[in-house]
């Protein structure tokens, strides 16, 4: 696959760490560094599988996590009861960044109210939504979590001869756009139900990322870590 993704929707490594902490309901003041490092590296591996340009800051954070992990494996000095926790600086960074994100989110809400801008009511577009509706924003890491689960559930590939796969990201973009002409809402997982291989699944996922980048689709959840729903975006073209 020779399709290189370079998307501005990717956020930074602190966003990924906060996502992992939230996902596993981890105490931010007592981060299990081995667990977080393992999961972080799995995401880096996923980016490599998808051929996504990985910003240098992600690799720097990977090195930082490995360094913290190695320091925590060392036995604590018997005489130094006030030894600094190797995680302390990272925790302070996460807390500061989390506060910054929360303030930025509140400012954005105020701006929307003041400009009399209201988001589309997705409740009118969802087929049989639950009482909450698909109202939660989905970030890139939520999508990657959903996609990781899909890859794990794909049939195991066996050795057999197949014709060369000719499906391209562009082809899949057109297919998804075609589906949205007939359906106001699509479930993310439904796009992968008939994927015959990991290569095809990756192609579908890359097409989704490109459509989000072009703002032709938007993605929401009814609650955190639930099914992801796909809607027509602000630049959707019939």
N, C-alpha and C positions, 0 to 999 in steps of 0.2 A: 504494500500500500504506500503510495507516494504522495499522500495528502498531508501537508504539514499545517498544524493548527496553531494560530497565534491569536489568542482571544483576549480582549480587554476585560471580559467578565471575570477573569481569574483574579482573585484577591490574593492577599499576601499570606505568608506562613503563619502569622499570628491568627488570622481568620481560620486557617485549617486547624490549628491547635484548639481554638475555642470551640470549633465544630466538634472535634473529637471529645473534648471535655463534656460538652452538652449531650452528645450522643450517648455516652456511657455514664452520664450522671456522676461525674467525678468531682470530688472536692478540689477546687482550684488551689487551695492552700496545702494540699497533700497529694500532689500529682504522682501516680505510679509511673515513674519515668520509663521503666522497661516496657510497659504496656503501651504508653503513648508513643514511644520511639518506634516500636514495631508497627503500630497502625500508621504512623506518619510515613514510614518507609514504604508501606504498602500503597499509599496514595502516590508517592513519587514513582513507584513501579507502574501504577496505573497510568500516570501521565506519560511514561515512556512507551507503554503499550499503545496508547492512543496517538503517539508521535506528536505530543504537545510540547511546544517550546517551554522549557522549565526555566523560570527566572532564577538568576543567581542567588537571590535571597532565600529561595526554598532550599537550595543546597547548603547555604551557610547555616540555616536553621537545623538541617539534618546533621551537620557536623557538630553544632552546639549541643544537640540532644545526645549524640553519641559521646561527647566529652562529659556531659553531666552524668550520663549512665555509667561511664567508666569510673568517675570519681566516687559515685555512690557505691560501687562494688568494693572499693577499698575499705579496709577496717577502720573504724573511727578511732582517733587517738584516745587513750585512756585518761590522759591528763587534761585534755581540752574539752571541758563540759560545754563551753559556749561556742563550739565550732560552728562556722557558718554553713547552713544547708546549701549544697550546690545548686538547688532548684530556686533559691531565693530570688536571684536576679530575673530569672525567667518568669516567675510568678508575678513580680512587680510589673514587668513589661505587659503581661497579659491583663492584669487588673487595670493598668493605665489605658491600654488600648480598648478594653471592654467599655470603660467609662466614656472614652472618646466616641466609640461607635454609638453608644446609647444617646449621648448628647447630639450627635450628628443626626440620628434618627428622629429625635424630637424636633430639631430645627427644620428638618425636611417636612414633617407633618404640619408645622406652623406655616411654612411657606405655601403648602398646598391649600390650606384653609384660607390664607390671606389672598391668594390669587384666584379663589373660587374654583379651584381645580379639584375634581373628584374622580377617583379611579372608576373604571367600568364596574358595574355590579355583576360580578361573575355568577351570582346566584341565578340570574336569568338565563345563563348559558349552559349551566351544568345539567346533564340529564340525571334526574333523580338524585340530587345532592342531599347530604345529610343536613341537619338543622344549622350547622355552623357554616356550611358552604366552603368552597376552596378559596380561602382568604389569606393564607400565610404565604409570604414570599419564599421562593426557593432559590438557594444560591448554588454555585457550581459544585460545592462539596456535597450538598444534598443529592444532586444529580449523580455524582460519582458514586455515592453510597448505594443509590438505587441501581445503578448500572453494575456495580460490583456484585450485588445480589443476583442480578439477571445472569451474569457470566457464570456464577457458581451453580445456577440451576440449568444451564444449557446441557444438552446431552454430551457425554464424553465423546470426543472425536476419536475415531478409529482409523486404522490404515486401510484406505481404499482409494481407488482411482476416480478422480472427478475431473470434470472439465474446468478450465481456468475460469475463475470468477470474474465476470465482466461488470458487475454492479459498481457504480461509482458513487461518491458522496453527492454529486450533482443529481444523479438519477434518483437517489433517495430523498433529496430535498424536494424534488418535483412530486414524488409520491406522497410525501407528508402534506405538502401544500394541496395536492389533489384531494386527500382525505378530509382536510379542513374545509373544502368547498361543500362537502356533504354533511359533515358533523361539526357542530359547534365546539365540542369537547372531545379530546382523546385522552385515554389513560396511557401514560408513559410505558408501562409494562406491556401493554397490548401491542406495541410496535415490534416487540421482540418475540412474540409467540411462535412465529413460523420461521425464525432465523435458523438456517441449517448448520451454521458454523459460527465460531468466534469472529472470523474475519467479517462476515456479514453483519454481526451484531455491532462490531466496532464501527463499521460504515454507517449504520443507522444512528449510533450515538454521535458520531462526528457531524452528521447532517443536522441533528438536533442542536448541537452547539453552534453551528453556523447560522441556523435559523434564529436562534436567540440573539446572536451577535448582530444580525441584520434587523432585529426587532420585528420579524415577521410572525413570531410566536412568542407567547409568554407562558410561564409555568408557575403553578400554584399548588398548595396542599391544603387539605381541610384541617390538618393539624401536623405538628412537627413529626417527621419521619413516617408519615402516612403515604398513601399512593400519591404520585405526582400527576397532576392534570395539565394538559396542554391546551392553550387557547389561541385564538387569532390575535396577533400582536398589533401594535399601533401602525405598523407599516405592512400589514397583511395586504396582499394583492389578489383580488379574485381572478 
